[in-house]
């Protein structure tokens, strides 16, 4: 099950209390104060794990607590520090404060860590307060409470290429042909109910990742259909692959479908609409009226966008499309190296 949103509570460990104690041992005259300090409470950390691709494990385990610090003891023995709690999250997770809505952290690389709740400091024992003029302090400090927060986690998949289009545009079939992904494929709308990731092997140890999201319809930016819940999964992609069904069996007009999807992308976020886009006419094996294909091609060329016609079922045109995607990704990476502000070719995240 793919879960891309979760709410969790994190509670850092409380600091251990200091202690009031005095040494009373044989052959130790005037032993004096010997109360040790309490240990610090453990912290709660969030850590990005590339082995995860869903927040499912947090949906059913929403509370995470670090260990409290141990209390101090006599003979100046300090309390042990509480153990930290580490919560694993997928790369692409954004962390929000549930109360204020503030974005606290955005995980974009494996191994990144975020301090979600800081442990409380341990209290001082009375030995800490001994001075030449105050030789027998009879008080100590209590440990400080650890931080406690309610967090909202939202996952945005990180992929090189994002597939968009109307339901039944052929996105699932395409990703199943070019990668090892096996999404559900059927002849009815909204077959895809959750995003799918596929890795395309280019040979020579070169790959790129494709994200397939559920089909969009008019009004998706405002919540129609499956709405903008899944649009955010293509916000981090470098290239958008816009698939349009041109088959004669479709009752829709390809050019109108193309315009509607681009309008929804712009309404959702202008930066997303400006992302490099390749227009792909699909299901050409079932095309009788070539005018449908030609009109779509003219529309794409008018906007200076690359255009390809493919049939995922027969494989026609797929290799040429993959080569063009790989070339465009290489150009984006080179542009990122030339301009560090582009973050090595990765588009600026949309928040």
C-alpha positions as CSV (number, residue, x, y, z in Angstrom):
1,X,0.0,0.0,0.0
2,X,1.3,3.4,-1.0
3,X,0.9,6.0,1.8
4,X,2.3,9.5,1.1
5,X,0.9,11.4,4.1
6,X,1.2,10.7,7.9
7,X,1.0,12.5,11.2
8,X,3.4,11.5,14.0
9,X,4.1,12.6,17.6
10,X,7.7,12.8,18.7
11,X,8.8,13.2,22.4
12,X,12.4,13.6,23.3
13,X,13.6,12.2,26.6
14,X,13.4,14.2,29.8
15,X,16.7,15.0,31.5
16,X,17.5,13.1,34.6
17,X,17.4,14.8,38.0
18,X,20.5,15.8,39.9
19,X,20.8,14.5,43.5
20,X,21.6,15.9,46.9
21,X,24.2,13.6,48.6
22,X,27.1,13.9,51.0
23,X,30.1,11.6,51.4
24,X,30.1,9.8,54.7
25,X,32.9,7.3,54.5
26,X,35.4,6.0,56.9
27,X,38.8,7.7,56.7
28,X,37.3,10.5,54.5
29,X,37.0,13.5,56.8
30,X,34.7,16.3,55.7
31,X,33.7,14.4,52.7
32,X,31.4,17.2,51.5
33,X,28.7,17.3,48.8
34,X,28.8,14.4,46.3
35,X,25.5,14.5,44.4
36,X,26.0,13.8,40.7
37,X,24.3,15.4,37.7
38,X,21.4,13.8,35.8
39,X,22.0,12.5,32.3
40,X,20.6,14.4,29.2
41,X,17.5,13.0,27.6
42,X,17.7,11.3,24.2
43,X,16.9,13.2,21.0
44,X,14.4,12.2,18.3
45,X,15.9,12.2,14.8
46,X,14.3,11.7,11.4
47,X,16.6,10.1,8.8
48,X,16.2,9.6,5.1
49,X,16.4,5.9,4.0
50,X,16.7,5.1,0.3
51,X,15.2,1.7,1.0
52,X,11.8,3.2,1.8
53,X,9.3,4.6,-0.7
54,X,6.2,5.0,1.4
55,X,5.1,6.3,4.8
56,X,3.1,3.2,5.6
57,X,5.2,2.2,8.5
58,X,4.4,5.5,10.3
59,X,0.7,5.3,9.6
60,X,0.4,2.5,12.2
61,X,3.2,3.6,14.5
62,X,2.5,7.3,15.0
63,X,4.3,7.9,18.4
64,X,8.0,7.9,18.9
65,X,9.8,8.5,22.2
66,X,13.5,8.8,23.1
67,X,14.8,7.4,26.3
68,X,14.9,9.7,29.4
69,X,18.2,10.5,31.1
70,X,19.0,8.6,34.3
71,X,19.1,10.4,37.6
72,X,22.4,11.3,39.2
73,X,23.8,9.4,42.2
74,X,26.0,9.9,45.1
75,X,29.9,9.9,44.9
76,X,29.6,12.3,42.0
77,X,28.2,9.6,39.7
78,X,26.5,11.1,36.7
79,X,23.3,9.7,35.3
80,X,23.5,7.9,31.9
81,X,22.3,9.8,28.9
82,X,19.1,8.6,27.3
83,X,19.3,6.8,24.0
84,X,18.2,8.6,20.8
85,X,15.2,7.5,18.8
86,X,15.7,7.4,15.0
87,X,12.7,7.5,12.7
88,X,13.4,6.4,9.1
89,X,11.6,8.2,6.3
90,X,11.7,7.9,2.5
91,X,13.8,10.3,0.5
92,X,11.5,13.1,-0.7
93,X,9.7,13.5,2.6
94,X,8.8,17.0,3.8
95,X,8.4,17.6,7.5
96,X,5.8,20.2,8.6
97,X,4.9,21.5,12.1
98,X,1.3,20.3,12.4
99,X,0.4,23.3,14.7
100,X,1.9,26.1,12.6
101,X,2.1,24.6,9.2
102,X,5.8,25.6,8.9
103,X,8.0,23.5,6.7
104,X,10.8,22.3,9.0
105,X,12.9,20.1,6.7
106,X,12.9,18.6,3.2
107,X,14.7,15.3,2.7
108,X,16.3,15.3,-0.8
109,X,19.3,13.0,-0.3
110,X,19.8,9.6,1.4
111,X,21.3,9.7,4.9
112,X,20.1,13.3,5.7
113,X,19.1,13.7,9.3
114,X,16.8,16.2,11.0
115,X,16.6,16.9,14.8
116,X,12.9,16.6,15.3
117,X,12.9,16.9,19.1
118,X,15.8,17.8,21.4
119,X,16.3,16.0,24.7
120,X,16.1,17.8,28.0
121,X,19.2,18.7,29.9
122,X,20.1,16.8,33.0
123,X,19.7,18.6,36.3
124,X,22.8,19.5,38.4
125,X,23.5,17.6,41.6
126,X,24.5,19.5,44.8
127,X,28.2,18.8,44.1
128,X,27.9,21.3,41.2
129,X,27.1,24.1,43.6
130,X,29.9,23.7,46.1
131,X,32.1,26.8,46.6
132,X,34.7,27.8,49.2
133,X,31.9,29.8,50.9
134,X,29.1,27.4,50.4
135,X,30.6,24.0,51.3
136,X,27.4,22.0,52.0
137,X,24.7,23.0,49.5
138,X,21.5,21.0,50.3
139,X,19.7,21.4,47.0
140,X,19.9,20.2,43.4
141,X,18.2,20.9,40.0
142,X,15.6,18.8,38.4
143,X,16.1,17.7,34.8
144,X,14.5,19.7,32.0
145,X,11.7,18.1,30.0
146,X,12.4,17.0,26.4
147,X,10.8,18.7,23.4
148,X,7.5,17.4,22.2
149,X,6.0,18.0,18.7
150,X,3.3,16.9,16.4
151,X,4.6,16.6,12.8
152,X,2.9,16.2,9.4
153,X,4.9,14.2,6.9
154,X,4.3,14.5,3.2
155,X,6.1,12.4,0.6
156,X,7.0,13.8,-2.8
157,X,8.6,11.2,-5.0
158,X,12.0,12.0,-6.5
159,X,12.3,11.0,-10.1
160,X,14.0,12.2,-13.3
161,X,10.9,12.0,-15.5
162,X,7.2,12.4,-14.6
163,X,4.4,11.1,-16.7
164,X,1.2,13.1,-17.1
165,X,-1.9,12.8,-19.1
166,X,-5.6,11.9,-19.1
167,X,-6.7,8.5,-17.7
168,X,-6.1,5.7,-20.2
169,X,-3.5,7.8,-22.1
170,X,-1.1,4.8,-21.9
171,X,1.2,5.9,-19.1
172,X,1.0,2.6,-17.2
173,X,1.7,0.6,-20.3
174,X,4.6,2.8,-21.2
175,X,6.3,2.5,-17.8
176,X,5.8,-1.3,-17.9
177,X,7.5,-1.5,-21.3
178,X,10.5,0.7,-20.5
179,X,11.2,-0.5,-16.9
180,X,10.6,-3.5,-14.6
181,X,7.6,-1.7,-13.0
182,X,4.4,-3.7,-13.2
183,X,1.4,-1.3,-12.6
184,X,-2.2,-2.4,-13.1
185,X,-3.3,-2.0,-16.7
186,X,-6.9,-2.1,-17.8
187,X,-9.3,-0.5,-20.3
188,X,-11.2,1.8,-17.9
189,X,-10.3,5.2,-16.4
190,X,-8.3,5.7,-13.2
191,X,-6.8,2.2,-13.3
192,X,-3.7,3.7,-11.6
193,X,-4.7,4.8,-8.1
194,X,-1.3,5.4,-6.7
195,X,2.1,6.6,-8.1
196,X,4.5,4.0,-9.6
197,X,8.2,4.3,-10.0
198,X,10.3,2.6,-12.7
199,X,14.0,2.5,-13.4
200,X,15.0,2.7,-17.1
201,X,18.3,1.0,-17.9
202,X,20.3,2.8,-20.6
203,X,23.2,0.4,-20.5
204,X,26.8,1.2,-19.3
205,X,25.4,1.5,-15.7
206,X,23.3,4.5,-16.7
207,X,19.7,4.8,-15.6
208,X,16.9,7.2,-15.0
209,X,13.8,7.0,-12.9
210,X,10.3,7.5,-14.2
211,X,7.3,8.4,-12.0
212,X,3.8,7.5,-13.2
213,X,1.0,9.3,-11.4
214,X,-2.8,8.6,-11.6
215,X,-4.5,10.2,-14.6
216,X,-5.5,13.9,-14.5
217,X,-8.8,15.5,-15.6
218,X,-10.0,19.0,-16.1
219,X,-10.1,20.7,-12.7
220,X,-7.4,18.4,-11.2
221,X,-5.5,21.5,-9.8
222,X,-8.6,22.2,-7.7
223,X,-9.2,18.7,-6.5
224,X,-11.3,17.1,-9.3
225,X,-10.8,13.4,-9.9
226,X,-7.8,12.3,-7.8
227,X,-7.0,16.0,-7.7
228,X,-3.7,17.6,-6.7
229,X,-2.9,14.9,-4.2
230,X,-0.7,13.2,-6.7
231,X,0.3,16.2,-8.8
232,X,2.9,17.0,-6.1
233,X,4.7,13.8,-7.0
234,X,6.0,15.3,-10.2
235,X,7.2,18.6,-8.7
236,X,10.7,17.3,-8.3
237,X,11.1,15.8,-11.8
238,X,13.5,17.3,-14.3
239,X,11.4,16.4,-17.3
240,X,7.7,16.0,-17.9
241,X,6.6,13.4,-20.4
242,X,3.1,14.5,-21.6
243,X,1.3,11.4,-23.0
244,X,-1.8,12.0,-25.3
245,X,-4.0,9.2,-26.7
246,X,-4.4,9.7,-30.4
247,X,-6.1,6.4,-31.2
248,X,-9.2,6.3,-33.2
249,X,-11.0,4.5,-30.4
250,X,-10.7,7.5,-28.2
251,X,-13.7,9.9,-28.2
252,X,-11.5,12.8,-27.0
253,X,-9.7,15.4,-29.1
254,X,-5.9,15.0,-28.7
255,X,-5.2,18.8,-29.0
256,X,-7.9,19.7,-26.5
257,X,-6.6,17.0,-24.0
258,X,-3.1,18.4,-24.4
259,X,-4.2,22.0,-23.7
260,X,-6.3,21.0,-20.7
261,X,-3.5,19.1,-18.9
262,X,-1.0,22.0,-19.5
263,X,-3.6,24.4,-18.2
264,X,-4.0,22.3,-15.0
265,X,-0.2,22.2,-14.5
266,X,0.0,26.0,-14.8
267,X,-2.9,26.4,-12.4
268,X,-1.3,24.1,-9.9
269,X,2.1,25.9,-10.1
270,X,3.6,28.0,-12.9
271,X,7.1,26.5,-12.3
272,X,5.7,23.1,-13.0
273,X,4.3,24.2,-16.3
274,X,7.6,25.7,-17.3
275,X,9.5,22.4,-16.7
276,X,11.0,20.9,-19.9
277,X,8.3,18.9,-21.5
278,X,8.2,16.2,-24.2
279,X,4.9,15.6,-26.0
280,X,4.2,11.9,-26.8
281,X,1.3,10.7,-29.0
282,X,0.4,7.2,-27.8
283,X,-1.4,4.2,-29.3
284,X,-0.5,5.0,-32.9
285,X,-1.1,1.3,-33.7
286,X,-4.8,2.0,-33.3
287,X,-4.8,5.3,-35.3
288,X,-6.9,5.5,-38.5
289,X,-7.2,9.2,-38.9
290,X,-3.7,10.7,-39.3
291,X,-5.1,14.2,-38.9
292,X,-5.4,13.6,-35.2
293,X,-1.7,13.0,-35.0
294,X,-0.7,15.8,-37.3
295,X,-2.8,18.4,-35.4
296,X,-1.2,17.4,-32.1
297,X,2.3,17.6,-33.6
298,X,1.7,21.1,-34.9
299,X,0.4,22.2,-31.5
300,X,3.6,20.9,-29.8
301,X,5.9,22.3,-32.4
302,X,4.2,25.7,-32.1
303,X,5.3,25.7,-28.5
304,X,8.8,24.5,-29.4
305,X,8.4,21.2,-27.6
306,X,9.9,17.9,-28.7
307,X,7.3,15.5,-30.2
308,X,7.3,11.8,-30.6
309,X,4.7,9.2,-31.7
310,X,4.8,5.8,-30.1
311,X,3.0,2.5,-29.6
312,X,3.9,0.9,-26.3
313,X,2.1,-2.2,-27.4
314,X,4.2,-2.8,-30.5
315,X,7.3,-0.9,-29.3
316,X,7.2,1.5,-32.3
317,X,9.1,4.8,-31.6
318,X,9.9,3.8,-27.9
319,X,13.6,3.5,-28.4
320,X,13.9,6.9,-30.1
321,X,11.9,8.5,-27.2
322,X,14.1,6.9,-24.5
323,X,17.2,8.2,-26.3
324,X,15.8,11.7,-26.5
325,X,14.9,11.6,-22.8
326,X,18.4,10.5,-21.9
327,X,19.9,13.3,-24.0
328,X,17.7,15.9,-22.5
329,X,18.6,14.7,-18.9
330,X,22.3,14.9,-19.8
331,X,21.8,18.5,-21.0
332,X,20.0,19.5,-17.8
333,X,22.8,17.9,-15.7
334,X,25.5,19.8,-17.6
335,X,23.6,23.0,-17.2
336,X,23.4,22.3,-13.5
337,X,27.2,21.8,-13.3
338,X,27.7,25.1,-15.2
339,X,25.4,26.9,-12.8
340,X,25.5,25.7,-9.2
341,X,22.3,27.7,-8.5
342,X,20.5,24.9,-10.4
343,X,21.5,22.4,-7.7
344,X,23.2,20.0,-10.1
345,X,20.4,20.0,-12.5
346,X,17.6,19.4,-10.0
347,X,14.8,21.9,-10.3
348,X,14.0,24.0,-7.4
349,X,11.4,22.2,-5.2
350,X,7.9,23.6,-5.2
351,X,6.8,24.2,-1.6
